[in-house]
Amino acid sequence: MSLVRRPGFPAHRAGTFIEFDNDYALVKTLAPGVVRGIPLGESRLRSRYGVTVVGIKPMGEDFTYATAETVVEKGDVIIVTGKTAAVEAFAELS
């Protein structure tokens, strides 16, 4: 397991990766528009992007677990996990 800063990853997106295996990673990133404003359970992120949001840090608050009822807002930092390529692609969305 390694904590890495991915080369070329947009600095404003946070982009800190933890790689658990050759093809599985976790990333801390700013929430892109595709996930904002609706409960995570309705967002279909896993089927659309192949990722799961496991944690959230709303602006001005502490990190907490994400649930199906969690609604992500602009400026929130999220923790996303999945296959490395899927996580990288999702984290690059704006």
MOTA-V76112 format. One record per helix or strand of 2 or more residues. SS is the DSSP state (hx for helix, st for strand). FROM is the first residue (numbers start at 1). LEN is the number of residues. If there is no record, write none. Layout:
ss = [SS & SS]
from = [FROM & FROM]
len = [LEN & LEN]
This chain:
ss = [st & hx & st & st & hx & hx & hx & st & st & st & st & hx]
from = [2 & 11 & 14 & 24 & 33 & 40 & 45 & 51 & 64 & 71 & 77 & 84]
len = [4 & 3 & 8 & 7 & 3 & 4 & 5 & 7 & 2 & 2 & 6 & 8]
